[in-house]
Amino acid sequence: MTTLAPGPRFGRSPRLGDPSRRLRLALLGLLLLLPLLWLLFVSCEREDENGTAPIAGALGDYALEGRRGPECLRITLMVDTSGSMQDYAGARDAALSRLLPWLAKNLRDSDELALVDFAQTASVRLPPTAARSAGTTPSAPGVADGGGTLIGPALAQVDAFRATKCDTAVLLLSDAQVTDLPLSEPAGRALLQQHDVSDIELLVPGQAIDVPSSWTTAFPSAQPRKFDGYDADATAVAIGRTIAELTGQQLARSRVSASPTK
């Protein structure tokens, strides 16, 4: 009779059952996951709430890059000087002083810049001026405040500008606490057509600012572009980036030996 040899005894593996062995394997697994976790983190950091990559640094570090269409552009910056925007005034004005020389280097001879301050009333700080020769930022004129922030008087200033063949783009630096917004999208389109405005954009100086739904009701295609309004560089970059989108170009790290493609 053949005697069967006893089989192996089942039990805990001395290698895997060792607590120190399990700890080393767990640490190894964590190390292997770190690159993946880092990639996920970076991909989240690269997108802001508008789904676009944030740009750090000073506006002067960047240049407009890419070809443009044939249309010239009249950029009208409307600066909200109401009480709710006073905390951002210092950074905003510093940003404007950095913006003008940057525009002189990056826009066409035919492009123009205008500045309008508004609250309850509106006043022109800089009439339409060739962006290449805008020079320094003029002092802000006084505008009345206390009776609500109105966009109507600011757009009326646009009507008073000399005629142009350029597309007129309005950039509002504002928290959009505006009391005279149109009540519907068709009414918003009609308002822009009335003042011969081809594009309107809203630049909001803070992620925590609650933009009223009345803004997106009137101008659904002009979703708020939020940035750090206490930072002059972030403010200038936000304006520059918006201008790049209006021209159909991109902000790219400038190269000393190369000039932006026009």
Secondary structure, 3 states (H helix, E strand, C coil): CCCCCCCCCCCCCCCCCCHHHHHHHHHHHHHHHHHHHHHHHHHHHCCCCCCCCCCCCCHHHEEEECCCCCCCEEEEEEEECCHHHHHHHHHHHHHHHHHHHHHHHHCCCCCEEEEEEECCCEEEEEEEEEHHHCCCCCCCCCCCCCCCECCHHHHHHHHCCCCCCCEEEEEEECCCCECCCCCCHHHHHHHHHHCCCCEEEEEECCCCCCCCHHHHHHCCCCCCEECCCCCHHHHHHHHHHHHHHHHCCEEEECCCCCCCCC
